[in-house]
């Protein structure tokens, strides 16, 4: 049966599907279920909340599969019990043989219109543009957009999917789901169930969402310097799927002593594509030089393609959202999600003006507490742009791969999930999250001077996660802001390799973590950031930074706040070239707690104005415990080391230059040091923990384009 409300000529307020009220007894039942979830019944709770009027058992029975239990908090989700069925990740074959939306007979005489609350229980093919008040696709029902037509479905209210919703056009056409009448002032936020006032796309119960656009290479680097006035881009590789009319964002690359170095983007439109050459409809306004960082790498500006032929949109005046609680993994590929992430009036003001804050749980693409049922989900080639809150949110949802995705011009941390409620409470984990070739571009906050620790990628709690071949560029923010962050009380063990941070207003990497585990960062590059290439804190942790390049960052290459916890933190085999931008290549800052040694070894430090390593721990902190071993120095001026007279007498500073066998310990005293070097320190012979080794300069192996992606395949 198919139902829709009556249309009225007076354009009434959007019709909405009524959900059963949540009474006190029902809420207590949910709270009791939450207690069971902590003991392994999390999926049952999640399903019951996702479709409050659809029993979880009945939903599971429709597909013939059960979902394994998970644990929403603690150190991670337990493995499924022996013999438990695994969530199916095989995409279904879409049935495009349903009745046509435009066929009046299927609607009882008149197709639904702007005032209609549409409820679909059978198979429907959208074959014409449509406008409704709201839409509910029931279990067993489906709405499939016709692949061979350009179509727009506009909904004034919520679209809820308990059955199937599919936007999968051929390459010549475009499918759009638009929410043109969102009132952000009415949003309530939070919770697991659909909220009538919080207009957006909700996928609940056992609902299946397919957004399957034509593949486009998400980004490619420029193969040459780009100058103001240029009307063509020479790329490092020929992009797949780019079309005339596509909108591109060209990222900033200029040094941090250049005006607007972190915001000088060019937004341009494609006129023609000839192999690796893209002709534009208008000229560039900014210079985007290629940057030779050393380590065998030269980086051109990333050229991001922001266009897709599947689109989910709010409007500039009213932002919607996408919220997934379905236990059936979606397929979300090559879609552009725009004007999402609503904001609400905040309680604070800045410079005499009120500021806004994000609405809890209403984000760009939000996987909400799916636990193990999300395993196998792939989000590929998706763009989230012009969005008022977090872009990609796998909250307590495990096993999701984000490949070739772009966040551009979004507020709040771009790639993120819910943090802890305070600094004493651990963050809930999301395990086995993969960011593969993803970009966080122009991440912003309101107001920017209060954007402490804003980040492109928040590398949160959980196990088995990875970030590879990613780019963080143009992240704004204040103290502690960064391209990549290991956040406080949110320790996750990540594989982190071949990631790039450049032209962020503050740092490339920011670590503020008291870690219990050992962490490794390798093949990392940071250039032209306005702060540090790496700002490493907080108190005690063990990190290995290897085979990486830090070039031309305004504050310097590395700031060290933390001392070691167990094995100690090691910076080994780095090329740190200040490129004349900073006084020091490496600086130690205040240590809150005494700990194990930090080692800087087998690295080359160059391009600094005053000294390679400055020991600047402030007078009220704990003393330095640092070893600088087998490093080469090549600053155009200054010396290898400098000991701040205001620093406390160090526990230990060991120094052995590259190619030498003698190790000395530095102490306070203002002496000239060895051979008259102006270290502002006394020196005494000492023993190093390791024998002399040669400098090991990095050889970077970065790719110049996003990973390949493809359409959904079935069968």
Residue, then its C-alpha position, 0 to 999 in steps of 0.5 A: x500500500x502507498x499513502x500520501x497526504x493531501x496537497x493544498x493550494x495554500x502551501x501548508x507547513x511541511x507534513x511530517x510522519x508522527x512517531x509514537x511519543x517517548x514516555x517515561x516507561x519507554x525511556x526507562x526501558x531504553x535505559x535498562x537496555x543501555x545497561x545490557x548494552x554495556x554487557x554485550x547487547x549494544x546492537x539490540x539497543x541500537x536497533x531498537x532506538x534506530x527504529x523505535x516502532x520496528x522491533x529489532x528481531x523483526x527487522x533482522x528476520x526480514x533479511x535472515x541475518x543477525x548482527x553480532x553484539x558489540x560494546x559501545x564503550x571501553x577499549x573496543x568491541x568484543x569479537x562476535x561469539x563463535x558461530x555468530x553470522x557476520x554482517x553482510x556487505x554484499x550490495x543488493x541488486x536494485x529493482x528498477x522495475x517498480x511503478x513510476x512515480x509520475x503514474x497517477x494511478x499508483x497514487x490513487x489518482x494524483x501524484x504527491x506534491x509539496x504538502x504530502x507526507x509520502x509513505x512508500x511500502x512498494x517498489x517505486x521508480x522516481x522518473x520525474x522531479x518531485x517535491x514532497x512534505x516528507x518521505x518515509x520508505x518502509x521496510x519492503x519498500x524502495x525508491x530508486x531514481x531512474x538511472x537515465x534521467x537527471x532528477x531532483x527530489x525536494x523534501x521540506x521535512x525528513x526523509x527516513x529510509x527503513x527500506x531502500x533509497x537509491x540514487x545511482x545515475x549513469x555518467x550523463x545524468x545527475x540525481x539530487x536529494x534536496x532539503x529546501x526549507x530547513x529551519x535550523x532554529x528548530x533543531x533539537x539534536x541528540x538521541x538515536x531516533x528520528x526527530x521531526x524538527x531535525x530535517x535531514x536524511x535518516x537511515x534507520x532499522x534495516x534501511x539500505x542507502x545507495x548513493x552511487x555516482x559516476x567515479x571521479x578522481x578526487x584530487x590530483x597534484x599540479x605538475x608545475x607552478x601555478x601563477x595568477x592569470x593562468x587559465x590551464x592546469x597541468x596535472x601530475x596525472x590525467x584525472x578520471x571522470x572530470x567533466x566541463x562544469x566541474x568545480x575545482x578547489x586549488x589549495x594554497x602552497x605559498x610560504x607562511x611569511x606570505x599574506x593569506x598563506x593558509x586561505x589563498x584558495x582558488x575556486x575554478x570551473x572546468x571548461x575542458x579536459x585534455x589528458x592531464x591538462x585542464x582548461x578553466x573558464x576563468x583565470x587563477x587569482x593566486x600563486x600556487x608554487x610547487x614546493x621542493x621539501x627535500x627527501x626526494x619530494x616536490x609537492x604541487x598544489x592539490x587540485x580537488x574536484x568538488x563536483x559529483x553527479x549524486x548530491x544531497x543538499x540543504x541550502x546556504x540558509x538551512x543546513x540539513x544532515x545525514x544520520x545512519x543508524x541502520x544495521x545494514x551497511x550502506x554504499x556511499x560513493x562519489x556523492x557531493x554532500x553540501x550545506x549540511x551540519x546545522x548550527x544553533x545559537x550559542x550561549x557565548x559571544x565574541x567581540x560583542x556578537x553572538x556565536x553559534x555552536x554545532x547541533x549535537x549529532x547532526x553532521x555531514x555524514x554521521x554513522x551513529x553507534x553502529x558497532x560491528x554492524x558497520x564492518x565492511x562499509x566503504x565510503x568512497x570518493x565522497x565530498x562534504x563541503x560548505x558544512x556547518x559541523x563535522x564532515x565524516x563521523x564514524x561514532x562508535x562504528x567499527x570497520x569503515x573505510x573512507x577512501x578518496x574522500x574530501x572535506x572542504x570548507x567545513x566547521x569543527x574537526x572534519x574527520x572526527x567522532x564524539x570525544x570524552x565528556x571531560x579530561x578524566x573520561x576516556x573516549x569511546x572507541x571506533x575500531x578499524x577505521x581507515x582514512x585512505x587518500x582523504x583530504x581535510x581542506x579549509x577546516x574552520x571554527x567560530x570564532x577562530x581565536x577560540x579554535x583551540x585544537x581544531x584539527x582536520x583529522x582527529x585520530x581518536x580512540x580504538x584499535x586497528x585504525x590507519x591514515x595513509x596518503x592523506x592531506x590536511x591543508x588550510x586548517x584554521x584555528x588557534x593554539x594547538x590547531x593542526x592538520x592531524x591530532x592525537x587528542x587528549x584522553x582519546x588514545x588510539x593505536x593508528x598506522x600513520x604513514x605517507x600523510x602530508x600537512x601543509x599551509x595550515x594556520x597552526x601545526x601540521x601534527x599536534x599530539x597532546x596525549x599521555x599514552x599507554x601504547x607505542x605509536x609510530x609516524x613514518x613517511x610524514x611531510x609537513x611544509x609551510x605551516x604557520x606553527x610547527x611541523x610537529x608539536x608533541x606533548x603532553x606529559x609522558x608518551x612513547x612515539x617513533x617519528x621516522x623517515x619524515x620531512x619538515x620544511x619551512x614551518x613558521x615556528x620550526x620543525x618540532x616542539x617537544x613538550x613531552x618526555x618519554x613514558x617507557x621506551x621514550x620518544x624518538x625522532x629518527x632519520x628526519x630532514x628538518x629544513x627551517x628554510x629561513x622561516x624560524x630561529x630553531x629547527x627543534x625546540x624543547x618547551x615546558x615539561x610537566x612531568x619528569x620522564x624518560x629520554x627523548x632522542x633526536x638521531x640520524x637527522x639533518x637540521x638546516x635552514x635555521x636562523x639561530x640554532x639547530x636545537x634550542x633547549x627552552x624548557x621554562x623555569x617552572x617545568x621539569x628539566x630536559x632529558x634529551x639526546x641529540x645523536x649523530x645529527x648533521x647541521x647546516x644552518x646558514x647562521x647560528x650554532x648546532x645547539x643553544x641552552x636557554x639561561x632560563x631553563x632549569x639545569x637539565x637532567x641530561x642533554x647528550x650531544x654527539x654530532x654526525x661523524x664523531x665518536x665523542x659524546x658530551x653532556x651539556x649543563x648550565x654555566x654559560x661556558x663557551x662549550x667545545x671549540x668555542x661554539x656558542x651553546x651557552x652551556x658547559x660540557x663534560x664527556x659522557x657515554x651515549x646509549x648507542x654507538x655512532x651511526x650515519x645520518x639516515x636521510x628520508x626518501x619520501x614515496x608519496x603519490x600525486x593523486x587520490x586512490x582509484x575508486x569505482x562504482x558499486x558492484x553487485x552479484 
